[in-house]
């Protein structure tokens, strides 16, 4: 399977935005690899944002449910904890796990 066209990685504006997105993901504890294309990074951020919307839709508080960078999480609901990407995990594999977590949360809402 051929990787996405990486020529946009040479565009300074695309590279700057990809770097900003990558920094946002890293701040959330998501691994971003040097081999990830700008399109990969955008897809990762979109997947994380979709997961966060699902948490909020279930009444979760992102400030409470995500641990400090070096801390342990104590989320209101374990489903609210953002899945981490393994260092050797492909973007597609991580996005599949993230989508499954997001869908699972939406399909099985928290009972009040």
N, C-alpha and C positions, 0 to 999 in steps of 0.2 A: 504494500500500500504506500503510495507516494505521499509525502508531506505536503501541506498547503504551500502555495507559492510564497516563498520567503523574501521576495524582492522588496516587499513593503517594509522589511526590517531596515532597509537602507534609507528610507525616507525619514529625515530628522524629526518631522512632526509625529509620524507614527511611532518612531522609536521613543520619543519623549512621553507620549501618552501610554505606550506599553510599559514604560518604566514606572510611571505614576500608578498604573493599575497593579503592576507587580508589587510595588511598595505597599499598596493597600492590602493586597492578599497576604503578603508577608506579615504585616501588622496583625492579621487575624490568625497567624500561625500556619498559613497554607504555603507549602513548598512551591516555589517557582524556579524552574530549572533554566539554565542558559540556553538549552536546546528548545525551549518552548517558544513558538512563534508569537508575534503580536496577536494573531487570530486566536491562538491557544489561550493566551493570557486574557483576552477579552471574553472568551467562552467561560473560562474559570470564574472571572468576576461576575458574569451574568448568572452562572449557576449558584454562586454564593449568595448573590442578592436575592435570587428566587427562594433559596432556603430561608434566608432571613425574613422575607415577607411571610413565608409560611409560619415561622415561629411567631411573628407578631400577630398574624391572623388567629393563632391559637392562644393569644394572651401572654405570650412570653415577652420578657424584657431582655433585649440583647445586651444591655449593660450588666445585668445580673447573671445571665445564663452563660456568657462567655468568660472563661477564666483569665486572670492576668497572664501575661506572656509566660512567666515562670511559675505560675500557680496551678492549683488544681481546681477543676470546675465543680460547682455545686448547683447545677441548674434546677429550676423549678420542676422540670420534667427532663429525664435523660435524653429524650428525642430532640430537645432544643439545643443540644451540644453539637456544634458544627463538626462534621467528620473531617479529620485531617487527611491530607494526601501523603501517602508513603513516598519516601525519597525515590524509589525505583518505579513508581506507579505512573503509567501513561496518563495523559490528559483525558483520553476517552474513557479509560477505566475509572478514574476518579469521578468524572462527570456522571458516569453510570451509577456509581454508589451514591453520589450526592442527590441525583434525581430520584433514586429509590427512597432515600431518607425523606426527601421533600414530599414525594407522593404518599409515602406511608403516613406521614404526619397529617396530610390533608384528608386522606381516606379514613383515618381513625382519630377524629378530633378528641381533644381533652374534654372530659366530662366535668362540669362545674357542680 
